[in-house]
Amino acid sequence: MVCGSRFLINIANTFREHEILLTGANGFLGKVIFGLLVDRYPDFKHLHVLIRPREDSSPQERFEREMLVAEPLAELVKRFGVSRLVDKTTVWGGDAADPHCGFEESDLVSLQGRIGLVLNCAGLVDFFAPLDQALRANVYSVQRVAALAQRLDAKLLHVSTCYVAGCADGLVEETEPILGFYPRRQGSDDGRFDHVQELSECRRGVEEILQSKHSDDELESRVRTKDQLIASGRHRADKWGWVNTYTYTKSMGEQVLADIPDLDFTIVRPAIVESALRFPFAGWVEGGRTAAPLVLMALGGLKDWPVRRDIPLEVVPVDQVAAATLVAGALLLNGEHESVYQLATADINPLWLGELVELLVDEAEHLTKNGGSAARWLDPLPRLRFLDKEQAHFRKRQFERKLRRIDGLVASIQRRLGRYGRSPRSTLTAWRTSLRTLELQLGFREQVLQQYLPFIYDHRYIFEARRISEGYKKISTADRELLCWSPEKINWDSYWRNNQIKGIRKWVEPEAVREWNFRI
Ligand SMILES: NC(=O)c1ccc[n+]([C@@H]2O[C@H](COP(=O)([O-])OP(=O)(O)OC[C@H]3O[C@@H](n4cnc5c(N)ncnc54)[C@H](OP(=O)(O)O)[C@@H]3O)[C@@H](O)[C@H]2O)c1
C-alpha cells in the first residue's frame, strides 16, 4: 500500500514471512501478545515459545495449562482450533539464563535462518528480589537471548520498562543514550557508570554473600543469605539513583544489549502494565503486582494516602502494550524501527493521582453502600487524607517500631522456648508463622506503600511516547485497527471503575484479598 511516496508496512505479510520466538509467553504480557498474534494474524507463519520446566510440570504441560486452557485464552484457542494452533506453535523447554537458553546444538542448527524475530518478554517483575535472582532474570538472560538471536540470524525485540529512568522528575525522553546511563548522571560526559564493571562487582558481592556462613541453622542461614542479597540489590540500585533492584537490573539488561556489536534490536519500554481494555476481554489482569495492592488497599478502607495529587500514574492497558509491541516487532523486521519505544500515557492523557485516589475511595464507598464485598473490610467509611512526605515518614517510622517490637517479642519467646528444651526447628517454625501473621496483619500495607512511594510521591514521571505514535504512521490502516494503540482515547474514570477495579476483584487471587485484610 502506498501513502504519498511511502510504502506502508503490511503486518499480516510480515508475520506470514517470519517465524517468531517468544520468551515469557506464559506471563501476563506474554499471554496477551500470544493471543493478539493468533487472533489478529491467524496466518502467522510459525510461533516458537520458550517455557521453563517446573519440578511438577514439563514446558508442554505448562503451555497447555497456563495458555491453551487458561481462562483468558481458552475461548480464542477453541475458535482458532486447538490442533491448528498446536501445529503452528512449537514449545521449547529452557531457561533463558542458561547457555543458548537451553536449546540443543542440533535445534540451533535447524532453527538458524528460520526465526526472524526473537521477542524477549521474560523478566522478573519483583521490585526487591534477591540480587542474584534479579540479575539472572533481567541481565544474564538478556545476554543469553541476545546471543541466541545472533546465532539464529534473528532480530531481537526486548521488553524493558520505562522506569529504567530511575529517580527522574518531569519528562523522560526516549532519546537518552542507553549505554553508560544511570539516573544521577551529570550529562553525557559523565562516564562513571560502566555496566561491565558494575556487573563484575555484583558478581563478586553475590559470591561473597553466598559463600559466607550466616548461621549454624540451615533454614536461618538461608533466610539471612536471602535478606543480604535483597539488601545488596537495594543498596547498589540506590547508589546510582534507581528506585529498586528491578529497574536497576532492567537498565543493565538494556545496556548489555546496546553494547553488543551488530545486534539488530529494539527495546520496548512499557510503563505500568494493567488490566485489559478490551482483549482478551475487558478487565482481565494477572499477578496483582502493580496497581492491585493500591486498589485493594482502597477497597479495604485505607484513608491516609501518602500521595502527591499532581503526579500522573503512568498506567497502560495490557492489550495496548501487547499491540504496540507487535507493531514494534513488525517495524524491526522491516528495518523501520527506532532503538527504544516508550509505551506510556501521561504525555498525552495523564491520570492524576489525586483524582485516582478520590475515585478509588468513592468506589469503595459505593461498594459498601451496595453491600459489595468491600463492606466486609470497610469499617468505618474512609475519610480521605493526603499525607505529605513528613507524615509519610512518620508512618514509616511507626511501622518500623512496630516490627522491631514484634521481633523483640518473638526473640524473647524463642529464648523462653529454648529454656524449655523445644527444638530449634519447631521454635523457628513458630517464629516464622507468628511473624508472618503479624507482618501480614500490621505491616503489609505499610510495606506496599513504601515500595510505591517512588511512583506516587517521590518522583513525577511523564514518559515521552512519541516514537510509537510515529511508528503507527508507518503501518497500514487495517493494521492500526487490528493492533490498537490509542492512549489519548482512554477514559480513565471508566477504565478504573469498569476494568481495573472489577478486574482486580475478579482475577487477583481471592487469597490475597483475604490476606490483605486491612483495618485502618
Ligand atoms: N507488569 C508490568 O507492569 C511491566 C511493566 C513494564 C515492563 N514489564 C516487563 O514486561 C515483561 C513481562 O512482564 P509480565 O508482567 O508479563 O511478568 P510475568 O507475568 O511475571 O511473566 C514473566 C515471564 O518471564 C518468564 N521468565 C522469567 N525468567 C525466565 C527465565 N530465566 N527463563 C525463561 N523465562 C523466564 C516467566 O516464566 P515462569 O512462569 O517460568 O516464571 C514468565 O513467563 C518483563 O520483562 C517485565 O520487566 C512489565
The ligand as a MOL file (V3000), in Angstrom:
LIG
                    3D

  0  0  0     0  0            999 V3000
M  V30 BEGIN CTAB
M  V30 COUNTS 48 52 0 0 0
M  V30 BEGIN ATOM
M  V30 1 N 3.9270 -5.9780 34.5200 0
M  V30 2 C 4.3240 -4.7300 34.3350 0
M  V30 3 O 3.7260 -3.7750 34.8540 0
M  V30 4 C 5.5050 -4.4330 33.4420 0
M  V30 5 C 5.7860 -3.0800 33.1620 0
M  V30 6 C 6.8620 -2.7680 32.3320 0
M  V30 7 C 7.6210 -3.7900 31.7970 0
M  V30 8 N 7.3350 -5.0920 32.0840 0 CHG=1
M  V30 9 C 8.2000 -6.1190 31.5020 0
M  V30 10 O 7.3850 -6.9790 30.7190 0
M  V30 11 C 7.9160 -8.3110 30.7390 0
M  V30 12 C 6.7970 -9.2720 31.1060 0
M  V30 13 O 6.2780 -8.9100 32.3700 0
M  V30 14 P 4.9910 -9.6250 32.9670 0
M  V30 15 O 4.2530 -8.6120 33.7520 0
M  V30 16 O 4.3140 -10.3910 31.9170 0 CHG=-1
M  V30 17 O 5.6930 -10.6140 34.0090 0
M  V30 18 P 5.2640 -12.0930 34.4480 0
M  V30 19 O 3.8070 -12.2760 34.3550 0
M  V30 20 O 5.9190 -12.3330 35.7630 0
M  V30 21 O 5.9460 -13.0030 33.3710 0
M  V30 22 C 7.3170 -13.1470 33.3260 0
M  V30 23 C 7.6150 -14.2560 32.3670 0
M  V30 24 O 9.0300 -14.3730 32.2300 0
M  V30 25 C 9.3730 -15.7360 32.3760 0
M  V30 26 N 10.7330 -15.8660 32.8400 0
M  V30 27 C 11.3300 -15.2320 33.8700 0
M  V30 28 N 12.5990 -15.6160 33.9790 0
M  V30 29 C 12.8060 -16.5040 32.9850 0
M  V30 30 C 13.9170 -17.2590 32.5740 0
M  V30 31 N 15.0940 -17.1940 33.2140 0
M  V30 32 N 13.7850 -18.0910 31.5140 0
M  V30 33 C 12.6050 -18.1830 30.8570 0
M  V30 34 N 11.5210 -17.4950 31.2040 0
M  V30 35 C 11.6310 -16.6790 32.2590 0
M  V30 36 C 8.3680 -16.2600 33.3810 0
M  V30 37 O 8.3640 -17.6650 33.3440 0
M  V30 38 P 7.9340 -18.5680 34.6150 0
M  V30 39 O 6.4440 -18.6970 34.5130 0
M  V30 40 O 8.6590 -19.8220 34.4130 0
M  V30 41 O 8.3640 -17.8290 35.8470 0
M  V30 42 C 7.1100 -15.6150 32.8470 0
M  V30 43 O 6.6280 -16.3250 31.7440 0
M  V30 44 C 9.0630 -8.2910 31.7440 0
M  V30 45 O 10.2670 -8.2040 31.0430 0
M  V30 46 C 8.8350 -7.0160 32.5380 0
M  V30 47 O 10.0430 -6.4760 33.0170 0
M  V30 48 C 6.2810 -5.4390 32.8870 0
M  V30 END ATOM
M  V30 BEGIN BOND
M  V30 1 1 1 2
M  V30 2 2 2 3
M  V30 3 1 2 4
M  V30 4 1 4 5
M  V30 5 2 4 48
M  V30 6 2 5 6
M  V30 7 1 6 7
M  V30 8 2 7 8
M  V30 9 1 8 9
M  V30 10 1 8 48
M  V30 11 1 9 10
M  V30 12 1 9 46
M  V30 13 1 10 11
M  V30 14 1 11 12
M  V30 15 1 11 44
M  V30 16 1 12 13
M  V30 17 1 13 14
M  V30 18 2 14 15
M  V30 19 1 14 16
M  V30 20 1 14 17
M  V30 21 1 17 18
M  V30 22 2 18 19
M  V30 23 1 18 20
M  V30 24 1 18 21
M  V30 25 1 21 22
M  V30 26 1 22 23
M  V30 27 1 23 24
M  V30 28 1 23 42
M  V30 29 1 24 25
M  V30 30 1 25 26
M  V30 31 1 25 36
M  V30 32 1 26 27
M  V30 33 1 26 35
M  V30 34 2 27 28
M  V30 35 1 28 29
M  V30 36 1 29 30
M  V30 37 2 29 35
M  V30 38 1 30 31
M  V30 39 2 30 32
M  V30 40 1 32 33
M  V30 41 2 33 34
M  V30 42 1 34 35
M  V30 43 1 36 37
M  V30 44 1 36 42
M  V30 45 1 37 38
M  V30 46 2 38 39
M  V30 47 1 38 40
M  V30 48 1 38 41
M  V30 49 1 42 43
M  V30 50 1 44 45
M  V30 51 1 44 46
M  V30 52 1 46 47
M  V30 END BOND
M  V30 END CTAB
M  END
